[in-house]
Structures are given as structure tokens and as C-alpha cells.
Amino acid sequence: MEIKDTILVIDDEVQIRRLLEITLTANGYNVAEAANAKDAVVAAATHTPALIILDLGLPDLDGQVVLKQLREWYQKPIIVLSARSSEDEIVKALDSGANDYLTKPFRNGELLARIRSSIRFSNTNEASPILNFGNLSVDLANHTVKKDGEPLKLTSTEFTMLALLSKNAGKVLTHQQLLKEVWGFSYINQTQYLRVFIGQLRKKIEDNPSQPTFIKTESGIGYRFTEGV
């Protein structure tokens, strides 16, 4: 018998929990629920979910705080699903460890696609030093990249950025996260610097850099690496 992935829904709105339960169950997932922060931590430890959907407007503790608490030990994907839509809230959640962020009202199809992507990359990207995305192959151990089987010439910085993006495929990385990891803390405000390097990297790995399929821009937030489709 196939073992279904369990998704933990943390939301104080009964209607949202019911909607997500119906949608997720119909698409082959087991569903666990929590209506507040206290129950959420217990449920996450008890059910060991493959993914958590987290609302920020919880009655007993702000969801941003819950996110940080979960990230102290929970390593699987967390998707924030919230009515808060400001860039500051989104960036804060992503910087605190959220894999993705969707605002309410949301489309079921988009949420399901984000769930599938997050779980798939979570299950596969840690298993091998060679990551394959369509016609692009990133060898983390040997620091090499191939496209259509042919090696690409990347600078050390370009490879470091590509490795960071590809290891976190499906996850939105903020400008500050990328700048800090690639160049250091003193560069976290140099978004134009990052934009130039992303442009250079796209020219080398994308078929059409002006319409990228691997490195997607999340406007005002950062970048997301995808499968190239």
C-alpha cells in the first residue's frame, strides 16, 4: 500500500481548514490540523508531516514567531498561507525559513503545484551531489555544470550562486539571503549587484535569458529556481 504524505494545516479559520482538508484529501494527501500555535508545535512533532501550511494570524502567537520556532528543528518545507500581503511580511517569513508564501484568497491549483514542487525537491535534492533539471545538470561535488551534456564555463561566484539556488530549488530565496550567502553580510543591501550577476548567470544557463525558465524572479522579493518548465 502506498504511504501518503501528511500535510499539517495550521490555521485558526475553520472554513480554511475544511477547504484545505477537502482539497488535499482529494489529491492524495493525509491531513493533520491545528488551530493555534500551541497545538501546532505538538502536531508537527506528532505527525512528522512532509509539509506544513502555516497561517500567520494565529490567536495565541504570531505566525512569524511560530515559523522561527518550527525552523529550530523542523527541516521539511513550510508554505505560509496568509492574508498579509506586504513585501515586508513576505520577506520576513522567507528570511525566517519559509519555503514559499501565498496570499489569501488563493487558487487551489497554484497551492497544489507549490506543494508538489516543495515536497519533490525536499525528497530528492539532498540525496545526490548531482542535481538534474531538464537539460541542466549541476554537479555540487565537482563544481561543474552541464547543459545538454556540454560543460558550461562559470566563474566561481556564478557557480556558488547557481549551487545555492539549485540546492533550494522550488524555494524562494530573498535578495538578502542570496547576497549574504554569496558575498557576505556587508552586501545584503546591494540588490543591483545581485541583479547583474543573475543576469550573467541567465545568459549562460537559459535558452532565452529574457524569458528565463530556470531562475524565476519574484518581484520585490528575490528569486526561485525551478525545473526549467
C-alpha positions in Angstrom: 0.0 0.0 0.0 1.3 3.4 -0.9 2.1 5.6 2.1 0.6 9.0 1.6 2.4 12.2 2.6 0.9 14.0 5.6 0.4 17.8 5.4 -0.1 19.8 8.6 -2.5 22.8 8.2 -2.1 25.4 10.9 -4.9 28.0 10.6 -7.4 29.3 13.1 -10.2 29.7 10.5 -12.4 26.6 10.4 -13.6 27.3 6.9 -10.0 27.4 5.6 -9.1 24.2 7.3 -12.1 22.5 5.9 -11.4 23.7 2.4 -7.8 22.6 2.6 -8.8 19.3 4.1 -11.2 18.6 1.2 -8.7 19.8 -1.5 -5.7 17.9 -0.1 -7.5 14.7 0.7 -8.9 14.7 -2.9 -5.4 14.9 -4.2 -4.0 12.0 -2.2 -2.6 13.6 1.0 -3.3 12.9 4.6 -4.2 16.0 6.6 -3.5 17.0 10.2 -4.8 20.2 11.6 -4.0 22.8 14.3 -6.0 26.0 15.1 -3.3 27.7 17.3 0.4 27.9 17.9 0.4 25.6 20.9 -1.4 22.8 19.1 0.7 23.4 16.0 4.0 22.5 17.6 2.6 19.4 19.2 1.0 18.3 15.8 4.3 18.9 13.9 6.2 16.7 16.4 3.5 14.0 16.5 2.6 13.7 12.8 6.0 14.3 11.3 4.4 16.0 8.2 6.1 16.1 4.8 5.0 19.8 4.6 3.4 22.4 6.8 0.9 25.1 5.6 1.1 28.0 8.1 -1.2 30.9 8.6 0.4 34.0 10.3 -2.7 35.3 12.0 -2.9 32.8 14.9 -4.8 33.7 18.1 -2.2 32.9 20.7 1.1 33.7 19.0 2.1 35.5 15.8 2.8 33.1 12.9 6.2 34.7 12.2 7.3 33.6 15.7 5.8 30.1 15.2 7.8 29.8 11.9 11.0 30.6 13.7 10.2 28.1 16.4 9.5 25.4 13.9 12.7 26.1 12.0 14.7 25.3 15.1 14.1 21.6 14.5 11.7 21.0 11.6 13.6 20.6 8.3 10.8 19.9 5.8 9.0 22.5 3.7 6.8 25.2 5.2 4.4 27.2 3.0 3.0 30.3 4.5 -0.6 31.0 3.5 -1.7 34.3 4.9 -3.9 37.4 4.3 -0.9 39.5 5.0 0.4 40.6 1.6 3.0 43.3 2.2 6.5 42.7 0.9 7.9 43.2 4.4 5.8 40.4 5.8 6.7 38.1 2.8 10.4 38.8 3.0 10.4 38.4 6.8 8.7 35.0 6.5 11.1 33.8 3.8 14.1 35.0 5.7 12.9 33.1 8.7 12.8 29.9 6.8 9.5 29.6 4.9 9.9 27.8 1.5 7.1 29.7 -0.1 4.4 32.3 0.5 0.9 32.5 -0.9 -1.6 35.2 0.0 -5.3 34.7 0.7 -7.6 34.4 -1.3 -5.6 31.7 -3.1 -6.2 29.4 -6.0 -6.3 25.7 -5.2 -4.4 24.7 -8.3 -1.5 27.1 -7.5 -1.3 25.9 -3.9 -1.2 22.2 -5.0 1.5 23.0 -7.6 3.6 24.7 -4.9 3.1 21.7 -2.5 4.1 19.1 -5.1 7.2 21.1 -6.0 8.3 21.7 -2.4 7.9 18.0 -1.4 9.5 16.7 -4.6 12.6 18.9 -4.2 12.8 18.2 -0.5 12.8 14.4 -1.1 15.4 14.4 -3.9 17.8 17.3 -3.7 19.6 16.1 -0.6 20.1 12.6 -2.0 22.7 13.2 -4.7 25.6 15.7 -5.3 24.4 15.9 -8.9 21.2 17.8 -9.4 19.3 17.5 -12.7 16.8 20.0 -14.0 15.7 19.2 -17.5 18.7 19.7 -19.8 20.7 21.3 -17.0 23.0 19.3 -14.6 24.7 20.8 -11.6 27.5 18.7 -10.0 27.9 20.1 -6.5 30.8 17.9 -5.6 33.0 18.7 -8.7 31.7 22.3 -9.1 30.8 21.7 -12.8 27.6 22.5 -14.8 26.5 20.9 -18.0 23.7 21.9 -20.4 22.6 19.4 -23.0 25.6 17.3 -21.9 28.1 20.1 -22.7 30.1 21.8 -19.9 29.4 25.4 -19.2 32.1 27.9 -18.2 31.0 29.6 -14.9 33.0 31.8 -12.7 33.5 30.7 -9.1 30.9 33.3 -7.9 28.4 32.2 -10.6 28.7 28.6 -9.6 28.3 29.5 -5.9 25.1 31.3 -6.7 23.8 28.6 -9.0 24.6 25.9 -6.4 22.7 27.9 -3.7 19.7 28.4 -6.0 19.6 24.8 -7.2 20.0 23.2 -3.7 17.0 25.3 -2.7 15.0 24.5 -5.9 11.4 25.4 -5.5 12.0 27.7 -2.6 12.0 31.5 -2.9 15.4 32.9 -1.8 15.2 36.6 -0.8 17.7 39.2 -2.1 19.2 39.4 1.3 19.6 35.6 1.7 21.4 35.4 -1.7 23.6 38.4 -1.1 24.6 37.3 2.4 25.4 33.7 1.4 27.3 34.5 -1.8 29.1 37.7 -0.8 28.7 38.2 2.9 26.7 40.2 5.3 28.1 43.6 4.2 26.5 43.2 0.8 22.9 42.5 1.9 21.6 45.8 0.6 23.4 45.6 -2.8 20.3 44.3 -4.8 21.6 45.9 -8.0 24.8 44.0 -7.6 22.8 40.8 -7.4 20.6 41.7 -10.4 23.8 42.0 -12.6 25.1 38.6 -11.6 21.7 36.9 -12.0 21.6 38.4 -15.5 25.1 37.0 -16.3 24.1 33.6 -15.0 20.9 33.5 -17.0 22.9 34.2 -20.2 24.8 31.0 -19.6 22.1 28.6 -18.5 18.9 29.8 -20.1 17.8 29.2 -23.7 16.3 32.7 -23.7 17.6 34.9 -20.9 14.8 37.4 -21.4 12.3 34.7 -20.7 14.0 32.5 -18.1 12.7 29.1 -17.3 15.2 28.1 -14.5 15.7 31.3 -12.5 12.4 33.0 -11.9 12.1 36.5 -10.5 9.8 37.0 -7.5 9.2 40.7 -7.9 10.4 42.8 -5.0 11.3 39.6 -3.0 14.0 37.5 -4.6 14.4 34.5 -6.9 13.2 31.0 -7.3 15.0 28.1 -9.1 12.6 25.8 -11.0 12.8 22.7 -13.1 13.1 24.7 -16.4 9.5 24.2 -17.5 
